[in-house]
């Protein structure tokens, strides 16, 4: 399979005179899970929204395969985004949601999942928080985009549900580039094949997780 590369370059963002992002560069290839770490307010979620095109930036370049993507339609074709909050209408049934979201050729495989099977007779409003997050992540990972941005996928989930979601992410990363950020840094580190750290508005691509200690994000013994 040919590797595709997502590059986000020269991202600058100010808010009320405060610099949030300063000349940020990010690179993610298909076959990679890039874990984006950083303290609260470091700009991680803002960066994901800028990449996806739902947050404005003072300056940015987004390229896939060397081609600059400036139109929303181009970004949506190549990049998918999981927001922190639920995006599926409560009134929908699980079955209807899947049929509206997944290509017909993929529906059979999508249903061949014990977790999904257990939800099929329910409406979205009757799902637990963990079930809903699992469904949302699986929907996002199964569309045709080459790159997926996951913002706080583990929020409020039990350890067992986190493990199920990690299996999903790992399996789908064989053909996609996945960028993940979450306050649950242990699981981000566990699942990622590469790590980056947002600090003082800058992006630091790390060679080793021990650099998280050197750069003051973690202390010895925290992973």
VOBA-1610 file (N, C-alpha, C; in pm, whole numbers, padded with zeros to 5 digits, always signed):
BEGIN
Unk+00083-00119+00000Unk+00000+00000+00000Unk+00087+00125+00000Unk+00054+00221-00085Unk+00128+00345-00092Unk+00101+00429+00032Unk+00208+00480+00092Unk+00193+00566+00209Unk+00147+00704+00169Unk+00049+00756+00241Unk+00004+00893+00220Unk+00047+00975+00341Unk+00076+01103+00319Unk+00128+01188+00425Unk+00041+01312+00443Unk+00000+01335+00567Unk-00068+01458+00606Unk+00035+01550+00670Unk+00046+01672+00616Unk+00134+01772+00675Unk+00053+01897+00706Unk+00072+01946+00826Unk+00009+02071+00868Unk+00123+02166+00903Unk+00126+02279+00838Unk+00246+02363+00842Unk+00211+02508+00874Unk+00299+02573+00947Unk+00294+02718+00972Unk+00163+02763+01038Unk+00108+02679+01126Unk-00019+02713+01190Unk+00005+02820+01297Unk-00069+02929+01285Unk-00062+03036+01384Unk-00203+03073+01427Unk-00220+03091+01558Unk-00352+03123+01612Unk-00336+03210+01736Unk-00402+03325+01734Unk-00408+03411+01852Unk-00554+03424+01896Unk-00573+03437+02027Unk-00708+03456+02080Unk-00702+03563+02188Unk-00774+03671+02164Unk-00772+03786+02256Unk-00630+03832+02286Unk-00550+03834+02181Unk-00413+03883+02195Unk-00314+03782+02250Unk-00363+03664+02290Unk-00274+03560+02343Unk-00240+03460+02233Unk-00113+03428+02219Unk-00068+03332+02117Unk-00101+03190+02166Unk-00188+03121+02091Unk-00226+02983+02124Unk-00136+02885+02050Unk-00118+02908+01921Unk-00033+02823+01838Unk+00065+02912+01762Unk+00191+02873+01763Unk+00294+02955+01703Unk+00378+02873+01605Unk+00351+02890+01477Unk+00429+02826+01370Unk+00437+02674+01389Unk+00320+02613+01413Unk+00314+02469+01441Unk+00329+02388+01312Unk+00411+02286+01320Unk+00426+02189+01209Unk+00393+02050+01262Unk+00314+01976+01185Unk+00276+01840+01222Unk+00278+01751+01099Unk+00327+01630+01117Unk+00332+01534+01006Unk+00281+01399+01054Unk+00189+01339+00978Unk+00133+01208+01013Unk+00119+01126+00886Unk+00169+01004+00888Unk+00161+00914+00773Unk+00056+00806+00796Unk+00000+00754+00688Unk-00087+00637+00701Unk-00004+00522+00758Unk-00069+00441+00842Unk+00002+00335+00913Unk+00059+00380+01046Unk+00029+00505+01084Unk+00084+00564+01206Unk-00028+00608+01301Unk-00008+00588+01431Unk-00092+00651+01533Unk-00005+00755+01602Unk-00034+00881+01577Unk+00043+00991+01634Unk-00029+01043+01759Unk+00034+01026+01875Unk-00024+01072+02000Unk+00018+01215+02028Unk-00081+01303+02044Unk-00055+01444+02070Unk-00083+01473+02217Unk+00022+01506+02291Unk+00012+01530+02435Unk+00036+01677+02466Unk-00004+01717+02586Unk+00015+01855+02627Unk-00078+01888+02742Unk-00045+01988+02818Unk-00126+02026+02933Unk-00257+02091+02888Unk-00353+02102+02980Unk-00478+02171+02951Unk-00449+02312+02900Unk-00518+02349+02793Unk-00500+02483+02739Unk-00380+02500+02648Unk-00312+02389+02615Unk-00193+02399+02531Unk-00226+02412+02382Unk-00354+02393+02347Unk-00394+02415+02208Unk-00416+02288+02128Unk-00420+02173+02194Unk-00434+02046+02121Unk-00566+02038+02045Unk-00677+02059+02116Unk-00808+02051+02051Unk-00826+02161+01947Unk-00774+02279+01976Unk-00780+02389+01879Unk-00709+02350+01751Unk-00593+02286+01763Unk-00518+02244+01645Unk-00597+02143+01562Unk-00660+02045+01627Unk-00739+01946+01553Unk-00852+02013+01477Unk-00919+02108+01540Unk-01030+02180+01475Unk-00981+02263+01358Unk-00862+02321+01372Unk-00803+02398+01261Unk-00769+02307+01144Unk-00711+02191+01174Unk-00677+02096+01068Unk-00803+02055+00992Unk-00910+02027+01066Unk-01034+01980+01005Unk-01110+02092+00935Unk-01079+02216+00970Unk-01140+02329+00902Unk-01260+02390+00970Unk-01284+02354+01099Unk-01400+02410+01168Unk-01360+02519+01267Unk-01230+02548+01273Unk-01180+02658+01355Unk-01087+02741+01266Unk-01102+02872+01273Unk-01018+02958+01190Unk-00878+02966+01247Unk-00783+02997+01163Unk-00644+03019+01205Unk-00596+03148+01140Unk-00500+03211+01204Unk-00442+03331+01144Unk-00360+03294+01022Unk-00307+03172+01024Unk-00228+03123+00910Unk-00219+02971+00920Unk-00225+02901+00807Unk-00206+02755+00808Unk-00189+02704+00665Unk-00123+02590+00654Unk-00122+02508+00533Unk-00159+02366+00575Unk-00250+02303+00503Unk-00279+02162+00523Unk-00255+02093+00390Unk-00165+01994+00391Unk-00131+01922+00268Unk-00152+01773+00287Unk-00204+01706+00186Unk-00210+01560+00181Unk-00145+01517+00051Unk-00043+01435+00062Unk+00029+01393-00057Unk+00093+01508-00131Unk+00132+01612-00057Unk+00197+01728-00118Unk+00102+01832-00175Unk-00026+01802-00178Unk-00126+01895-00234Unk-00189+01977-00121Unk-00189+02109-00137Unk-00250+02196-00038Unk-00402+02185-00049Unk-00467+02159+00067Unk-00612+02150+00072Unk-00666+02277+00139Unk-00739+02355+00063Unk-00791+02480+00118Unk-00944+02482+00124Unk-01009+02399+00041Unk-01154+02395+00040Unk-01205+02294+00142Unk-01318+02325+00204Unk-01378+02235+00303Unk-01407+02099+00242Unk-01455+02095+00119Unk-01488+01968+00054Unk-01363+01881+00037Unk-01249+01943+00012Unk-01124+01867-00001Unk-01080+01810+00133Unk-01095+01889+00238Unk-01056+01845+00371Unk-01144+01728+00418Unk-01276+01739+00393Unk-01369+01635+00436Unk-01343+01502+00366Unk-01293+01508+00245Unk-01265+01385+00170Unk-01145+01310+00227Unk-01048+01385+00277Unk-00923+01324+00322Unk-00913+01305+00473Unk-00990+01385+00550Unk-00973+01388+00695Unk-01108+01374+00765Unk-01113+01288+00867Unk-01232+01275+00952Unk-01198+01323+01092Unk-01302+01362+01167Unk-01280+01423+01297Unk-01382+01373+01398Unk-01333+01325+01512Unk-01419+01288+01624Unk-01415+01399+01727Unk-01526+01474+01743Unk-01527+01581+01843Unk-01540+01525+01984Unk-01518+01609+02082Unk-01532+01565+02222Unk-01676+01531+02256Unk-01770+01604+02199Unk-01912+01584+02229Unk-01978+01493+02125Unk-02084+01426+02167Unk-02156+01336+02077Unk-02213+01411+01957Unk-02212+01346+01841Unk-02259+01412+01718Unk-02378+01341+01653Unk-02425+01230+01713Unk-02536+01155+01653Unk-02667+01198+01719Unk-02771+01230+01641Unk-02901+01270+01700Unk-02957+01161+01790Unk-03006+01201+01907Unk-03060+01106+02005Unk-03179+01026+01953Unk-03253+01084+01860Unk-03376+01020+01812Unk-03348+00906+01714Unk-03225+00899+01661Unk-03191+00794+01564Unk-03181+00658+01633Unk-03211+00554+01556Unk-03179+00419+01603Unk-03034+00389+01565Unk-02976+00293+01635Unk-02838+00253+01603Unk-02830+00200+01461Unk-02929+00118+01424Unk-02927+00059+01290Unk-02936+00165+01181Unk-03024+00263+01201Unk-03037+00371+01102Unk-02908+00452+01093Unk-02847+00480+01207Unk-02722+00556+01210Unk-02614+00487+01127Unk-02601+00357+01146Unk-02499+00281+01072Unk-02530+00280+00923Unk-02653+00256+00887Unk-02690+00249+00746Unk-02671+00383+00675Unk-02691+00494+00747Unk-02671+00626+00689Unk-02523+00665+00679Unk-02441+00602+00761Unk-02302+00647+00775Unk-02200+00559+00703Unk-02234+00433+00682Unk-02136+00336+00631Unk-02172+00293+00490Unk-02071+00284+00404Unk-02092+00236+00267Unk-02150+00095+00271Unk-02241+00066+00176Unk-02310-00064+00175Unk-02214-00182+00178Unk-02103-00167+00109Unk-02006-00277+00101Unk-01942-00308+00236Unk-01947-00212+00329Unk-01883-00230+00460Unk-01981-00266+00572Unk-02111-00258+00544Unk-02211-00275+00650Unk-02204-00413+00713Unk-02191-00517+00632Unk-02188-00654+00685Unk-02072-00672+00784Unk-01953-00624+00746Unk-01838-00635+00836Unk-01857-00550+00961Unk-01922-00435+00944Unk-01946-00345+01056Unk-02035-00413+01160Unk-02137-00483+01112Unk-02229-00553+01202Unk-02166-00676+01268Unk-02060-00729+01208Unk-01996-00851+01262Unk-01903-00815+01378Unk-01962-00759+01483Unk-01889-00707+01597Unk-01982-00725+01717Unk-01936-00799+01818Unk-02024-00831+01931Unk-02076-00705+02000Unk-01991-00603+02010Unk-02034-00477+02074Unk-02146-00412+01993Unk-02129-00407+01862Unk-02232-00346+01776Unk-02359-00431+01779Unk-02345-00563+01777Unk-02461-00652+01780Unk-02548-00625+01904Unk-02482-00598+02017Unk-02556-00575+02141Unk-02633-00443+02141Unk-02601-00355+02047Unk-02667-00223+02041Unk-02776-00214+01936Unk-02784-00309+01846Unk-02865-00292+01724Unk-03013-00264+01749Unk-03069-00314+01856Unk-03212-00291+01881Unk-03240-00163+01956Unk-03138-00080+01980Unk-03155+00038+02065Unk-03157+00168+01985Unk-03210+00271+02049Unk-03196+00407+01999Unk-03070+00469+02060Unk-03019+00571+01994Unk-02898+00637+02042Unk-02915+00685+02186Unk-03033+00739+02219Unk-03054+00795+02352Unk-03053+00690+02462Unk-03064+00562+02427Unk-03064+00455+02526Unk-02927+00389+02543Unk-02827+00434+02469Unk-02692+00377+02481Unk-02622+00435+02604Unk-02537+00353+02664Unk-02450+00406+02770Unk-02345+00497+02706Unk-02277+00574+02790Unk-02171+00662+02737Unk-02063+00585+02664Unk-02027+00468+02718Unk-01925+00386+02655Unk-01969+00328+02522Unk-02094+00280+02519Unk-02147+00224+02393Unk-02152+00331+02285Unk-02198+00450+02322Unk-02209+00558+02224Unk-02072+00598+02170Unk-01974+00609+02259Unk-01840+00648+02215Unk-01781+00541+02124Unk-01801+00415+02158Unk-01752+00305+02075Unk-01813+00314+01934Unk-01944+00334+01928Unk-02013+00344+01800Unk-01960+00461+01720Unk-01946+00577+01783Unk-01898+00697+01713Unk-01758+00675+01657Unk-01670+00618+01738Unk-01532+00597+01692Unk-01527+00497+01579Unk-01607+00390+01590Unk-01608+00290+01483Unk-01663+00350+01353Unk-01765+00435+01362Unk-01819+00503+01243Unk-01712+00590+01178Unk-01643+00669+01259Unk-01540+00759+01207Unk-01426+00681+01142Unk-01386+00572+01205Unk-01272+00494+01154Unk-01307+00416+01027Unk-01436+00394+01003Unk-01476+00313+00888Unk-01519+00395+00767Unk-01500+00526+00770Unk-01530+00599+00646Unk-01408+00597+00554Unk-01416+00666+00442Unk-01314+00650+00338Unk-01195+00744+00352Unk-01192+00829+00452Unk-01082+00924+00466Unk-00951+00852+00499Unk-00841+00912+00458Unk-00710+00854+00487Unk-00662+00887+00628Unk-00714+00997+00684Unk-00665+01044+00813Unk-00782+01070+00909Unk-00759+01038+01036Unk-00863+01052+01138Unk-00807+01130+01257Unk-00883+01228+01303Unk-00846+01307+01420Unk-00939+01269+01535Unk-00885+01217+01644Unk-00965+01173+01758Unk-00940+01266+01876Unk-01043+01342+01917Unk-01030+01436+02026Unk-01099+01379+02151Unk-01021+01343+02251Unk-01071+01287+02377Unk-01158+01162+02357Unk-01108+01062+02285Unk-01190+00942+02262Unk-01218+00860+02388Unk-01132+00872+02490Unk-01146+00790+02611Unk-01231+00855+02719Unk-01283+00972+02695Unk-01349+01051+02799Unk-01464+00974+02866Unk-01452+00950+02995Unk-01558+00886+03073Unk-01575+00737+03053Unk-01477+00672+02989Unk-01493+00530+02958Unk-01428+00439+03062Unk-01484+00319+03077Unk-01428+00219+03167Unk-01301+00160+03105Unk-01214+00100+03187Unk-01092+00037+03133Unk-01121-00068+03026Unk-01228-00147+03044Unk-01261-00249+02944Unk-01300-00184+02811Unk-01380-00077+02817Unk-01422-00009+02695Unk-01303+00058+02626Unk-01211+00111+02706Unk-01089+00171+02649Unk-01010+00065+02573Unk-01000-00055+02630Unk-00927-00162+02561Unk-00995-00197+02428Unk-01128-00204+02429Unk-01201-00233+02304Unk-01175-00126+02199Unk-01173+00000+02241Unk-01149+00110+02148Unk-01005+00108+02098Unk-00912+00072+02185Unk-00772+00062+02142Unk-00753-00044+02035Unk-00827-00154+02047Unk-00822-00258+01944Unk-00873-00203+01811Unk-00984-00129+01816Unk-01038-00066+01695Unk-00935+00024+01629Unk-00874+00112+01710Unk-00778+00209+01658Unk-00658+00139+01597Unk-00606+00041+01669Unk-00488-00032+01620Unk-00517-00103+01489Unk-00631-00169+01479Unk-00666-00241+01356Unk-00680-00145+01238Unk-00745-00032+01259Unk-00770+00061+01149Unk-00645+00141+01111Unk-00548+00149+01201Unk-00427+00225+01171Unk-00340+00156+01065Unk-00374+00033+01031Unk-00300-00036+00925Unk-00313+00037+00792Unk-00427+00104+00771Unk-00452+00170+00643Unk-00474+00321+00656Unk-00478+00372+00778Unk-00506+00514+00800Unk-00396+00578+00885Unk-00388+00710+00878Unk-00308+00785+00972Unk-00401+00838+01079Unk-00370+00814+01205Unk-00460+00851+01315Unk-00387+00944+01411Unk-00449+01058+01436Unk-00396+01156+01532Unk-00488+01156+01652Unk-00434+01128+01770Unk-00516+01112+01890Unk-00465+01203+02002Unk-00557+01272+02069Unk-00522+01347+02189Unk-00625+01317+02297Unk-00577+01303+02420Unk-00667+01270+02530Unk-00596+01300+02662Unk-00674+01338+02766Unk-00615+01361+02897Unk-00561+01230+02958Unk-00611+01117+02910Unk-00563+00987+02955Unk-00430+00957+02884Unk-00324+01021+02932Unk-00196+01014+02861Unk-00139+00873+02856Unk-00170+00790+02960Unk-00116+00654+02961Unk-00161+00576+02838Unk-00289+00587+02803Unk-00338+00513+02687Unk-00293+00576+02556Unk-00277+00707+02553Unk-00223+00771+02433Unk-00082+00719+02407Unk-00001+00714+02512Unk+00136+00663+02498Unk+00135+00516+02457Unk+00045+00440+02519Unk+00037+00295+02494Unk+00005+00262+02349Unk-00088+00337+02291Unk-00139+00302+02159Unk-00062+00368+02045Unk+00011+00474+02075Unk+00075+00554+01970Unk+00205+00490+01920Unk+00228+00506+01791Unk+00356+00464+01733Unk+00454+00580+01726Unk+00402+00703+01734Unk+00484+00824+01742Unk+00417+00920+01839Unk+00497+01007+01901Unk+00445+01103+01998Unk+00488+01244+01963Unk+00400+01340+01996Unk+00432+01481+01982Unk+00379+01554+02105Unk+00444+01664+02141Unk+00407+01738+02261Unk+00383+01885+02225Unk+00265+01936+02266Unk+00235+02078+02253Unk+00279+02148+02381Unk+00365+02248+02366Unk+00413+02323+02483Unk+00446+02465+02442Unk+00388+02561+02515Unk+00411+02704+02488Unk+00381+02740+02343Unk+00274+02679+02290Unk+00231+02711+02154Unk+00311+02645+02044Unk+00411+02565+02081Unk+00499+02500+01983Unk+00473+02349+01981Unk+00504+02287+01868Unk+00493+02143+01854Unk+00631+02080+01860Unk+00645+01980+01946Unk+00772+01907+01958Unk+00748+01762+01917Unk+00807+01719+01806Unk+00799+01579+01766Unk+00907+01502+01842Unk+00865+01396+01911Unk+00954+01327+02003Unk+01010+01199+01942Unk+01136+01171+01972Unk+01199+01047+01927Unk+01170+00934+02024Unk+01144+00968+02150Unk+01127+00867+02255Unk+01037+00925+02363Unk+00957+00838+02428Unk+00865+00886+02530Unk+00938+00945+02651Unk+01065+00910+02668Unk+01142+00968+02779Unk+01160+01119+02764Unk+01145+01169+02642Unk+01153+01315+02621Unk+01037+01386+02690Unk+00929+01315+02719Unk+00818+01376+02793Unk+00863+01417+02933Unk+00958+01344+02987Unk+01015+01380+03118Unk+01112+01497+03101Unk+01197+01488+02999Unk+01297+01593+02976Unk+01231+01729+02952Unk+01114+01726+02887Unk+01046+01852+02854Unk+00947+01894+02962Unk+00944+01821+03074Unk+00866+01864+03189Unk+00719+01830+03187Unk+00677+01745+03091Unk+00536+01708+03085Unk+00503+01600+03188Unk+00593+01504+03206Unk+00575+01397+03303Unk+00695+01389+03397Unk+00674+01322+03512Unk+00782+01297+03605Unk+00821+01149+03598Unk+00937+01116+03648Unk+00981+00976+03650Unk+00877+00889+03718Unk+00851+00772+03659Unk+00758+00677+03718Unk+00613+00696+03678Unk+00586+00794+03590Unk+00447+00822+03553Unk+00402+00742+03432Unk+00491+00664+03371Unk+00448+00573+03266Unk+00533+00449+03268
//
